[in-house]
Each structure stands twice: as C-alpha cells, then as structure tokens.
Amino acid sequence: MKKSLQRQLSIGLGIAIICMGLLAGLAAFFLSLNEAQEYQDASLQQIAALVPPQVWQNAYRYDQRHVDIDPDARIVVEPLCLSNCGKLDTPLQLPPQLSQGFHTVAVKDQDWRVFVRRLGPDKALAVAQSTDLRSDAAFASARWTLLPLLILIPLLVIFARIIVRRSLRPIHALAEAVDQQNADRPTPLSVEQVPEEIVPFIQSLNRLLERIRQLLAKERRFIADAAHELRTPLTALSLQVQNLQRADSLEESRKRLLPLQDGLERTRHLLDQLLGFARQQSVVSTIEPVDLTAVARQVVEDLYPLAELKKIDFGMDAEQALRVQGSFAAFYSLLRNAVDNALRYSPDHSEVTVRVRSEGNDVLLEVLDSGPGIPPEASERVFDPFYRLPGSAGDGSGLGLSIVRSIAEQMGGEIILQARTDHAGLHFIYRQKAG
C-alpha cells in the first residue's frame, strides 16, 4: 500500500500540535490556578495587615457589628476569642489556639481558608474565606487561559497542512519535469528551485540520466555500426549471387560459389557476434564457482579446427582447478572471443597459447598470440564495437573485444592488453579474484 508523505507529515504535525497544545494548556491552567490561589492568600494577608489592632477587641462587642464582611468574596474578618468569649457573637467561632499564618479550618460542614495575625498572646485577628468560593473564582480565572489555546490549536493544524503542501510542491514540479523528458535524449534536472534536502537525490537522478543518455547514445551508435557492417557483406553476397547467375558452365559456377560460401560464413559469424554482444549486455548471468581450467579446455577443443586450417601451433598451459565466482557460459564466451581474435589475426604456421595460472589471490586467464599486436594509442579504442585497427588483416567484425570487456565488467574482473616480451604478438590477460 502506497503511503502519502504529505498526509503522513500533515497527520504527524497535527497530532504533535494537538498534544503539545493540550500539554501547554494544562500546564497554563494549573499554573494560573495556583497563581490565583496564591493571589487570594495574599489578599487575606493584606486585609489582615490593613485592619488596625485597636478595633480587634470591639469588633463584635455589644452591638454585634462585624468589622468587615465582603458579600461578594465572602471574606470574613473577626477577632479570635481569647477572653470574655461569652459577650462575642462571631459568625465563624474559630478556634482561639490558631497560630500565626495560614490554616484550612472546617466550620459548620464547610472549609475555610484562614489567615491569623497575632499581636501578643491575647490579641489575634482572623481573615477567612470559603474554600469553595476560592476554588470557583480560581477556576473561573484559569479557564480564560485555555481560550486562546483552543482557538490557536486548530489554526496551527491548518497552517501546518498548508506549509507541508507548499513545501512538497517542488517534488510535484520535479515529477512533471521528469514526465516531460525526451525518452531518447534525457537532460539533467534543475536543482535551483528544490529544497536543499532533495538536492542530493536530484544529483543522483541526474547521474542516472547521464548514464542512460550515454547508454542510449552507445546503442544508437551500435545499431548504426551494425547496420553498416551488415550492409557491406550483404551487398557483396548480392553481387556474388548475380555473378553466379551469369556463369556459363558448371565449372565456372563452382568457382563463383566458393566466394559466396565464404561470404555467408563471414556473415553468419558477424550475426553470431552481434547476438552474443546484445545478449551479454542484457542478460545477468548466475554467479557460481567456475573452474577456469575447464573453461579453457573446452574453448581449445572447440577452436582447434580453426587452428588446424591455418597450421597454427595451438596449445594450453593450465594448472588444475583454478576457481572464480562467475558464470561458465560467460567465461566461455569471453575466452572464446579472445582466442578467436588471436587465431584470426595470427599468421599461418605461428603460435597461440592459452594459459590459466594463479598469482597471489588472483586467477589469470591469458592468451598469447603471434599477431601484429595493438599499438598503445589504440589500447582503449579496440574495445569499442566494430572498431578495427587500420590496415589490419583478417575478416573479424570488431566485436570480439567489446564482448570481452562487457563480460569482464559483469564478472568483476579486469582486462589487460600488452605486447609480448619474447617475440611479436599480443598478450591478453583477464584477472579476477579467486573464489
């Protein structure tokens, strides 16, 4: 199931905003509640400080008039009964033993918050307020702190969704730019208007597009070269068929048939190499342990008839069971093309040797021939499809080393071409880690 990044970010940010808003609201509510209660305590303490001590004892004497009763806040100010309690009719009748400071006292099934101010052992004044009224007032004050958050949280969720959508807009623009790419000639994507975090991804994508462009260019060049290479032998075959039709005798027909047979054989060989090259580039071989000695033995057996036609001393020098990781079919194609090139370009009555040996942790697959060799300046060009050295003899198609390079890259090996040190010829080396 595909997941929307925009939806995930919007939901995640929305949940985070709501949770943080609720936590902030609860923290603000309880802090405001606590502050309101501290303010109420400070009010009680301030009232007690403002009542002059000379009126404490006369507050409820004879006429029973209160010193102060706030009907809204229900704040009661009364002296504590320390002596002559029978003549005082105070509304709360607080215990006289209350010490200096704050107390919570239950009077007539109701809790009161009381602040006691004492001036000596016989003079004390109590300022009291009902805890229920205190709580109602504190809660009413604290509730107002929640109102801005209740309005702000939905707005933040909406703004977060808008910001996420606008932040991801460059990705949609990139998708449109990719859709508008020319499939035959892809161009790099611009990184000017994209977020910094996406730039590495765009750069990787541009490198991929560049590799695709190079691959397409190589394929177009290969198709053009293949068409050119096929057109030449097919034209020659057509002319040879016309010459065969104009033959006046059976003997002359037989003479003209031989070049036609050679042309057909060269065309078949070219087609085999074309198919092998295309197949090698498109098929990923199964990786398994392969004995290169067995591969070399099979190639020597298969190509021995070609060596016999040219009277070439064709042999093999190999150690036993040298294994690498790869594909038997791939290594067979690699070595067959290398040996086929060596036999075709070596002169008659010369020498071609296939050698398999180890060197440290590497296994080397070598072909030594007696051909003209390869100039150092052309050591890389010879791997291009259909490239042939100027003035080279033989009837090769120029695909052999291209196939060899493609297989070597797939198998993780290395191709080395160098001149022989003992006499004229080419020393072909394929090197790979043993495994």
Summary of the structure (lengths in Angstrom):
residues: 435
radius of gyration: 50.5
end to end distance: 41.1
largest distance: 163.7
contacts: 1230
relative contact order: 0.07
helix: 54%
strand: 18%
